[in-house]
Each structure stands twice: as C-alpha cells, then as structure tokens.
C-alpha cells in the first residue's frame, strides 16, 4: 500500500470521528456548553483532542518532507532563503523599539514582548511589500513580452 492510500484512509477515519464529535457539539447547543463545565468536558474536549491530533500529524508530515527535501535537494538555496528571512527579521527588530505598556485588562506587556510584537509586524510588512513588488514586476514583464 502506498503512503497516499494510507494517509487517505487515516484522513477518512479522522474526518468521520470529527463529524461525529461536531454533531455532538451541535446537539448539545451553545447555551448548554457555555453554562456547564461537565458538558464542555464531555462534548468539546474530545473535539479539541481530534484537532490536536490532526495538527500533530500535519506538523510531523511537514517536518518529514522538509527534512527529506533538504537532503535530496539543493541545500545551498535553502540556506540562502533561511538566511535572507533571518536578515529581514533582524532588520525589523532593529527598526522597532519596545516600551512597557499596560493592556486594557490591566496586565502589563513587557518592553521585550512589545519589541518582538513590533518586529513581527514590521517583518510582515516587509515581506508583504516584497510580495506585492514581485507580483507587479512579474505582471509588467509579462505585459512587455
């Protein structure tokens, strides 16, 4: 049996289990789930465990195929791409600063956490701008040809 067939059957089994658990959530209703911890534990918790299982399977498969691709492909290009991503994160970190903030719920966000949040946002903006620029250049190149 090939890996594709095995994964297809596993996905089918997990899908059926998820469908049954989703049906239990729908039958319990919103009010019962919100008002009773027992109903939450018996209805929602198994549904979450299925979600955790699916997430773990996906992460393991992604890691497996990434590592497999690294050793069978061109590792130099991969390392250059990872290095470029780290450089973008470093640039974003340098461009931002962090200050301690009081949140709306009364808790305090540390200066370091604020700095990393800002760096994450700037990283997103840099990568989004690069993606838009590359799409525009690609479109312009196709129009010229």
N, C-alpha and C positions, 0 to 999 in steps of 0.2 A: 504494500500500500504506500502510495506516495505521501509526502508531507502535506500536500494540498488537500488530499482527501481526508486525512486525519484531522487537520485543522477545520475543515468544513463540517465534519461530524461534531467536533468539540464546540464549534460556534453554534451549531443547531441545538445541541443539548443545553448550552448556556442560555441561548435565546428562549427556549421553551421554559426553562426554570425562571428566567427573568419575566416572561409573560405571565406565568402563574403567580409570581410574587407581586407583579404590578396589578393583577386582578384582585389580589387580597387587599392591596392598598386602596384600590378604588371602592371595593365593597365596604371597607371599614369607614371610609368617609373622612373628610377633613376635620370635622369637629371632634370625632372620637379620637383621632390621632393627636390633635393638639391638646385635648383635655386629659388624656390618660397616659401615664408613663408605661403601664402594662401593655396597652395596645401599641404604643410606639415600639416597645421592645419586641413584641411578638410579630409585628407587621413590617415595620420599617427596617429594623436591624438586619434581617435576612436579605432584604433587598440591597442594603448597603454592602453586605459581605459579597454578594454576587458582583457588585460594581468594583469592589476592591480586587476580587479575583480576576476580573476582566482587565483591569488596569495593570495588575502584576503580570499577566500573560503578555499584554501588549509591550510593556517595558522590557521584559525578558526577550521577546522576539526582536524588538528593535535593537537591543544591545547585541544579540547574537548576530544579526545581519550586518550591523555596523562593524563589528569586530571582524566578521568574515570578509566584508568588503574592504576593510583596511589591509588585510593580509593578502588578498587576491588582486587588489587594485594598485593604483599609484599613490603610495603613502606620502610622497612629496607634496602633491597637490592638496591632499587633506590637511597636512600640517601647515601649509601656507594659508589655507582657508581658516583654520582654527586660530592661527597667529594673527590674521587680519581681524578676526572677530575680537580677540583679546585686545588688540590695539584700539579698536572702536570703543570697547568698554573702558579702557584706560583713558582715552580722550574725554569720554563722557564724565568719568569720575573727576578728572582734573577741572573740567568746566563747571562743575557744580560745587556747592558748599552745603554744609549741613548745620542747622540750628535746632536746638531743642524746642519742641512745640508741645503745647497742651491740646489734646484732642477734645472733640465735642463730648465724649463720655467721661471726661475728667482724667483719663490716663495721660501719661507723658510719653512722647516719642523722642527717643534719644537723638542726639546730633548725628551719630554714626548711621542710625537707621534712616534718618531723613536724608543724609548724604547718599546712601545707596538707593533710596527710592528715586531721588532726583537723577542719579546716574542711570538708573534703569529707564526712566522716561526719556532722557536725552539720547541714550543708546537706541531706543525705539525710534525717535525722531530722525536720527542719523541714518539708520537702516531703511526707514520708510522713504526718506528723501532720495537715498541711493537707488531704491527700487523704482520709484517714480521716474527719476532721471534716466535710468537704464531702459525703462519702457518707452519713454519719449525718444531716446536715441535710436532704439530699435525700430520704432514706427517711422521716424524720419528717414532712416536708412532704407526701409522698405519702399517709402514713397519716392525716394531718389532713384532707386533701381526700377 
